[in-house]
């Protein structure tokens, strides 16, 4: 599903990509696959950010950061937390 979402996004179908990413997230959560959750939510956050939907972008970035930590992928945690921090600053929650 994540790969299909990438293709949809490349074709300019952001809403279709978001739908697929949300489905992938839900299935991965039920299946206990935090790396898939992290990947799907990172991509969703990027799309929301591009669209100016900063609240949704921050929510997805937070899910991605938590799932990344849960998966044990410690190399990616700083990048995910930085993305979340940038979104929170953009929303003027922190300065």
Secondary structure by P-SEA (a helix, b strand, c coil): caaaaaaaaaacaaaaaaaaaaaaaaaaaaaccaaaaaaaaaaaaaaaaaacaaaaaaaaaaaaaaaaaaaccccaaaaaaaaaaaaaaaacccc
